[in-house]
Amino acid sequence: MEDSSGTTAGKGRYHHGDLRNALIDAAVGLARAGGPDAVVLRAAARRVGVSPTAAYRHFAGQPELLFAVKEAGQQRLAERMEAAVRAVPDTHPRAVEERMLAMGRGYIGFALDEPGLFRSAFCHTADDVTRLPAALSGEAPPVPGDGPAAEGLPGADADEGQFRSFRMLVEILDGLVDAGRMSPARRPGAEVTAWSMVHGLSTLVLDGPFAPLTEEQRDAAVDIALRTLVAGFTAP
């Protein structure tokens, strides 16, 4: 029996009035255990303790729920990267470069620690926003309040979790230029190189031929790859 909020009577597994977030939390748990294929609306409803009918009041179907999980995964990825960057002291003589290295390690570390959520964060859904390729092609992102954001990245004030880690990468690359460590001529398109390398390395150590490496070997490979990337960006 359901009450007016959609709760199965007597179960009380979620805070009253917050069923949508409870379903997302449950779906994140499913993604952690089994990746994007495990994110099923009925399964999330069962975990929360509500009927599928109650769940469908908040999500039209599995693609919509999976998109919410993607955003949650991207947010947690960005939080991991931010924590790694914050650990680099401002007093470090090469703070900008070290922050970029730390950001890359945070990205790869998240993939290794949260493989199911990482795969879900980058899976394709019917609700995907398709604005990022335009920005990567070299088009300038729109200025907040200056026309619609659909032609490039969202405006800087947009609260879109799926772009948070990308914005961090943009900022750190701009920081390399501002600090005089990277030639302005080398800056355009650097996001493509950096993201492709770090994401590609993440998949190689997670699902590819680097998976059998020992932790020591893997850490050495990650360190060499990241330092080579930064060295290329900062070369004279």
PECORCOR-V469979 format. One record per residue. N is the residue number from 1. RES is the residue in one letter. PHI is phi in whole degrees, 0 to 359 (999 if undefined). NEAR is the number of other C-alpha atoms within 8 Angstrom. Layout:
N;RES;PHI;NEAR + N;RES;PHI;NEAR
//
This chain:
1;M;999;4 + 2;E;254;10 + 3;D;270;8 + 4;S;295;5 + 5;S;270;8 + 6;G;97;10 + 7;T;283;13 + 8;T;288;12 + 9;A;304;8 + 10;G;88;4 + 11;K;277;7 + 12;G;54;9 + 13;R;269;6 + 14;Y;217;8 + 15;H;291;8 + 16;H;308;6 + 17;G;85;5 + 18;D;234;8 + 19;L;295;11 + 20;R;302;8 + 21;N;294;7 + 22;A;296;11 + 23;L;294;12 + 24;I;296;12 + 25;D;301;8 + 26;A;296;12 + 27;A;293;15 + 28;V;299;13 + 29;G;298;8 + 30;L;296;12 + 31;A;297;16 + 32;R;301;11 + 33;A;280;8 + 34;G;221;10 + 35;G;76;15 + 36;P;298;12 + 37;D;294;7 + 38;A;275;9 + 39;V;278;16 + 40;V;235;10 + 41;L;299;12 + 42;R;297;9 + 43;A;293;8 + 44;A;296;14 + 45;A;298;15 + 46;R;297;10 + 47;R;296;8 + 48;V;284;11 + 49;G;98;11 + 50;V;235;13 + 51;S;281;13 + 52;P;303;10 + 53;T;300;6 + 54;A;295;12 + 55;A;294;16 + 56;Y;291;9 + 57;R;288;7 + 58;H;251;8 + 59;F;224;9 + 60;A;292;7 + 61;G;178;8 + 62;Q;300;10 + 63;P;301;9 + 64;E;291;11 + 65;L;294;14 + 66;L;296;13 + 67;F;297;11 + 68;A;296;9 + 69;V;292;14 + 70;K;303;14 + 71;E;297;12 + 72;A;297;11 + 73;G;296;13 + 74;Q;296;15 + 75;Q;297;12 + 76;R;289;8 + 77;L;298;13 + 78;A;297;12 + 79;E;297;8 + 80;R;295;11 + 81;M;295;15 + 82;E;297;9 + 83;A;298;9 + 84;A;295;13 + 85;V;293;11 + 86;R;297;8 + 87;A;287;6 + 88;V;274;11 + 89;P;291;7 + 90;D;298;5 + 91;T;281;5 + 92;H;297;7 + 93;P;299;4 + 94;R;235;6 + 95;A;301;11 + 96;V;296;10 + 97;E;298;9 + 98;E;295;9 + 99;R;293;13 + 100;M;294;11 + 101;L;299;11 + 102;A;296;12 + 103;M;299;12 + 104;G;297;11 + 105;R;295;11 + 106;G;297;13 + 107;Y;298;15 + 108;I;292;12 + 109;G;299;8 + 110;F;297;12 + 111;A;301;13 + 112;L;285;10 + 113;D;278;6 + 114;E;230;9 + 115;P;301;12 + 116;G;295;12 + 117;L;288;14 + 118;F;297;14 + 119;R;298;11 + 120;S;291;14 + 121;A;296;12 + 122;F;241;7 + 123;C;281;8 + 124;H;268;5 + 125;T;229;8 + 126;A;294;6 + 127;D;263;7 + 128;D;302;7 + 129;V;277;5 + 130;T;248;5 + 131;R;269;10 + 132;L;297;9 + 133;P;303;8 + 134;A;297;11 + 135;A;292;12 + 136;L;289;10 + 137;S;283;7 + 138;G;108;8 + 139;E;289;8 + 140;A;289;6 + 141;P;294;11 + 142;P;293;13 + 143;V;281;8 + 144;P;308;8 + 145;G;85;6 + 146;D;250;6 + 147;G;87;7 + 148;P;290;7 + 149;A;274;10 + 150;A;295;7 + 151;E;277;9 + 152;G;203;14 + 153;L;294;13 + 154;P;298;11 + 155;G;300;11 + 156;A;299;6 + 157;D;267;6 + 158;A;286;6 + 159;D;260;4 + 160;E;241;8 + 161;G;300;9 + 162;Q;291;9 + 163;F;254;9 + 164;R;297;11 + 165;S;293;12 + 166;F;295;7 + 167;R;296;8 + 168;M;298;9 + 169;L;296;9 + 170;V;302;9 + 171;E;296;8 + 172;I;290;11 + 173;L;292;11 + 174;D;298;9 + 175;G;295;9 + 176;L;298;13 + 177;V;292;12 + 178;D;299;8 + 179;A;277;8 + 180;G;76;7 + 181;R;265;8 + 182;M;227;14 + 183;S;294;11 + 184;P;304;7 + 185;A;292;5 + 186;R;269;8 + 187;R;289;11 + 188;P;303;8 + 189;G;79;9 + 190;A;297;9 + 191;E;301;11 + 192;V;298;8 + 193;T;297;8 + 194;A;296;9 + 195;W;293;8 + 196;S;299;8 + 197;M;294;8 + 198;V;292;12 + 199;H;291;10 + 200;G;298;8 + 201;L;295;10 + 202;S;301;12 + 203;T;289;10 + 204;L;293;11 + 205;V;278;14 + 206;L;271;11 + 207;D;236;8 + 208;G;255;8 + 209;P;292;7 + 210;F;274;10 + 211;A;302;9 + 212;P;285;6 + 213;L;301;9 + 214;T;290;6 + 215;E;300;6 + 216;E;295;7 + 217;Q;295;8 + 218;R;296;11 + 219;D;298;8 + 220;A;293;8 + 221;A;296;8 + 222;V;297;10 + 223;D;297;8 + 224;I;298;8 + 225;A;296;8 + 226;L;293;11 + 227;R;292;9 + 228;T;293;8 + 229;L;299;9 + 230;V;295;11 + 231;A;298;8 + 232;G;294;7 + 233;F;294;9 + 234;T;257;10 + 235;A;297;6 + 236;P;300;4
//
